[in-house]
Amino acid sequence: MPCVYNATGPQHPLAEFFEAIQKNVPDFHDLKGDDQFVPEVDIFDTPEAFILHVSLPGAIREDIGVEFDADTNEIQISGVVHRNADEELLRKLVIKRRGVGVFKRKFRLGTHKRPASVDSDHITAKLENGILSVLVPKHEGEAREKRKVEIQ
């Protein structure tokens, strides 16, 4: 899809559409409710791999799980993020904008009609500086069955 050029440089043709939607949609934190934690995720589709960046500030590796299910072609990221404070400090909490709690997110790689072909044996995950990075290499052929991914 060709880019549109404006005074600030190249712009994707749908940029104005998405900007208009964002102006008219309530804040993400207001939509999900106070007791539901949904970590924010960026997913990149490169020629070699899918790369997921999951925002998990304060998470520890032992509390996070990553699994790939070849039957559904989905990657699942689940776990828990705690608020690092003792009971006395928690009683003084006045603004809760950082997400904490139990979560589970699933992402289909490709579509139902055209599932992505991935190398499930070489999926890697690394938690560093509050970002979980999951690398899902692409390859020709079928993926194997459900697989748990070790987080480094």
C-alpha positions as CSV (number, residue, x, y, z in Angstrom):
1,M,0.0,0.0,0.0
2,P,1.6,3.3,-1.0
3,C,2.4,6.0,1.6
4,V,0.7,9.4,1.6
5,Y,3.0,12.4,2.0
6,N,2.0,15.3,4.1
7,A,3.8,18.3,5.7
8,T,5.4,16.0,8.3
9,G,6.6,13.3,5.8
10,P,5.3,9.9,4.6
11,Q,2.1,8.7,6.3
12,H,0.2,5.4,5.9
13,P,-3.1,5.9,4.0
14,L,-5.1,4.7,7.1
15,A,-3.2,7.0,9.6
16,E,-5.9,9.7,9.6
17,F,-8.6,7.0,10.1
18,F,-6.9,5.5,13.1
19,E,-6.1,8.9,14.6
20,A,-9.8,9.8,14.4
21,I,-10.8,6.6,16.1
22,Q,-8.2,7.2,18.9
23,K,-9.6,10.7,19.6
24,N,-13.1,9.3,20.1
25,V,-12.3,6.2,22.2
26,P,-12.0,6.3,26.0
27,D,-8.6,5.7,27.6
28,F,-7.6,2.0,27.4
29,H,-7.4,1.8,31.2
30,D,-11.0,3.0,31.5
31,L,-12.2,0.3,29.1
32,K,-10.8,-2.8,30.8
33,G,-12.0,-2.1,34.4
34,D,-10.1,-1.9,37.7
35,D,-9.6,-5.6,38.4
36,Q,-8.6,-6.9,34.9
37,F,-5.0,-6.9,33.9
38,V,-4.3,-7.0,30.1
39,P,-0.6,-6.5,29.3
40,E,0.1,-4.4,26.2
41,V,1.7,-6.2,23.3
42,D,3.5,-5.2,20.1
43,I,3.6,-7.9,17.4
44,F,6.1,-7.7,14.5
45,D,5.8,-9.8,11.3
46,T,9.2,-10.0,9.6
47,P,10.2,-12.3,6.7
48,E,12.1,-14.5,9.2
49,A,9.9,-14.5,12.3
50,F,7.1,-13.2,14.4
51,I,8.4,-11.1,17.3
52,L,6.1,-10.3,20.3
53,H,7.0,-7.6,22.9
54,V,4.9,-7.9,26.0
55,S,5.0,-5.1,28.6
56,L,5.3,-6.7,32.0
57,P,7.0,-4.3,34.4
58,G,7.8,-5.9,37.7
59,A,7.2,-9.4,36.4
60,I,9.6,-12.2,37.4
61,R,10.4,-15.1,35.0
62,E,9.1,-17.8,37.3
63,D,5.6,-16.3,37.2
64,I,5.3,-16.1,33.4
65,G,4.4,-18.9,30.9
66,V,4.7,-19.0,27.1
67,E,3.1,-21.9,25.1
68,F,2.6,-22.5,21.4
69,D,-0.3,-24.7,20.2
70,A,0.2,-26.0,16.7
71,D,-3.4,-27.2,16.4
72,T,-4.7,-23.6,16.7
73,N,-1.5,-21.9,15.6
74,E,-1.7,-19.7,18.7
75,I,0.9,-18.4,21.1
76,Q,-0.3,-18.0,24.7
77,I,1.3,-15.8,27.2
78,S,0.1,-16.1,30.8
79,G,1.1,-15.4,34.3
80,V,0.9,-12.9,37.2
81,V,2.4,-9.6,37.9
82,H,2.5,-8.4,41.6
83,R,2.5,-4.9,43.0
84,N,5.9,-4.7,44.8
85,A,4.8,-3.2,48.2
86,D,4.0,-4.3,51.7
87,E,0.5,-4.1,53.2
88,E,1.1,-0.7,54.9
89,L,2.3,0.9,51.7
90,L,-0.6,-0.6,49.7
91,R,-3.1,1.1,52.0
92,K,-1.6,4.5,50.9
93,L,-2.0,3.7,47.2
94,V,-4.1,6.6,45.7
95,I,-3.6,6.1,41.9
96,K,-3.6,2.7,40.3
97,R,-2.5,3.1,36.7
98,R,0.1,0.2,36.5
99,G,-1.5,-3.1,35.6
100,V,-1.0,-6.0,38.0
101,G,-2.7,-9.3,38.5
102,V,-3.3,-12.6,36.7
103,F,-3.4,-12.5,32.9
104,K,-3.7,-14.7,29.8
105,R,-3.3,-13.5,26.2
106,K,-3.5,-15.6,23.0
107,F,-2.5,-14.6,19.6
108,R,-3.1,-16.4,16.3
109,L,-0.2,-16.4,14.0
110,G,-1.6,-16.0,10.5
111,T,-5.3,-16.5,9.8
112,H,-7.7,-19.5,10.0
113,K,-7.5,-19.9,6.2
114,R,-3.7,-19.2,5.9
115,P,-2.0,-20.1,9.2
116,A,1.6,-19.1,9.5
117,S,4.1,-21.8,9.2
118,V,6.4,-21.6,12.2
119,D,9.3,-23.6,13.6
120,S,7.9,-24.4,17.0
121,D,11.1,-26.2,18.1
122,H,13.0,-22.9,18.0
123,I,10.6,-20.5,19.7
124,T,12.5,-18.5,22.3
125,A,11.4,-16.1,25.0
126,K,13.4,-13.6,27.2
127,L,12.3,-11.4,30.0
128,E,14.5,-8.3,30.3
129,N,13.8,-4.8,31.8
130,G,10.1,-5.4,32.0
131,I,9.7,-6.6,28.4
132,L,9.0,-10.2,27.5
133,S,10.4,-10.8,24.0
134,V,9.1,-13.9,22.2
135,L,10.7,-14.9,18.9
136,V,8.7,-17.3,16.7
137,P,10.8,-18.3,13.7
138,K,9.0,-19.0,10.4
139,H,9.7,-22.0,8.2
140,E,8.1,-24.2,5.6
141,G,6.3,-27.3,6.7
142,E,3.9,-28.1,9.6
143,A,4.4,-27.0,13.2
144,R,4.6,-29.7,15.9
145,E,2.1,-30.2,18.7
146,K,1.6,-27.9,21.8
147,R,4.9,-26.8,23.3
148,K,5.9,-25.0,26.4
149,V,8.6,-22.3,25.9
150,E,11.4,-21.8,28.4
151,I,11.9,-18.1,29.4
152,Q,15.5,-17.0,29.7
